[in-house]
């Protein structure tokens, strides 16, 4: 049976070999550029610490490294990513010494104020890593287009679309993989991204938690968009109204926007002779019916009532509205007067 032994029992020579192999992979990853990342002569990978499993080899039973893992972030230390910008982080998984059948299931854990920025322009990138030659080869066949559901405390999982359920990666030595994930931050300050990873080595299940920290600078806050232009219209406009004995004419209108309106009106008694209502100013709320009352002077009210005994009269009402966005509109109503 495979037993997990404390790494303190491992000889120093094997430890040095392990670290050298992983440093080769580190150098290879640092030399590769990400086309979706803004170009900068000082842009480079900044890596977190190497973490690894320790197991008994399935055949020799020697205490050996199982899987090693580390993560990094790509940015210019003199000009770190700003809020709203897209930057890449990576995680590298490598089989080291063990001959055991080892599979790995990595996830990503994001701090507050950081989110994924996966798109056609900024995709997830996957690579197979050759430890012997320190080279990488893009792997589009197994690479997911998006993160899967997490199983071990992350915010999303990096699943092998062709791997055994739930999408694990074969990390038997000397196989290795690198995954690059695009992120963006909405808040400034130091951010730590980690990659909770389940490693199954023979009959042993272990968890690795590689992480990397990077600073996020405050980006320029974009100005708020200008308010959309809107001219006020009035729904359900009346077609008739009754003039009260005191010369008041009341009607209800419903504006489709907020603002104000100046209301005026006239009544034609005969050709060349009209009387006018006193002007009103209204406060308007979008969708809220408003009652409008226009009044004639006592003398003009008597003239209108007298004319109504012999003929039909019409009131013409004008609503000159100004919306909250400063857009002016004019609505004219023609109302048949009732006795």
ABEGO torsion letter per residue (X at the ends): XBBBBBAAABBAAAAAAAAAAAAAAAAAAAABBBAABBBBAABBBBBBBBBBBBBBBAAAGBBBBBBBBBBBBBBBAABBBBBGBBBBBBBBBBBAABABBBBBBBBBBBBBGBBBABBAABBBBBBBBBAAAGBBBBBAAABBABBBBBAAGBABBBBBAABBOAGBBBABOABBBBBBBBBBBABBEBBBBBBBBBBBBEABBBBBBBBBBBBBBBBBBBBBBBBBBBBBBBBGBBABBBBBAAGBBBBBBBBABBEBBBBBBBBBABBGBBBBBBBBBBBBBBGBBBBBBBBBBAAAAAAAAAAAAABBBBBBBBBBBBBAAGBBBBBBBBBBBBX
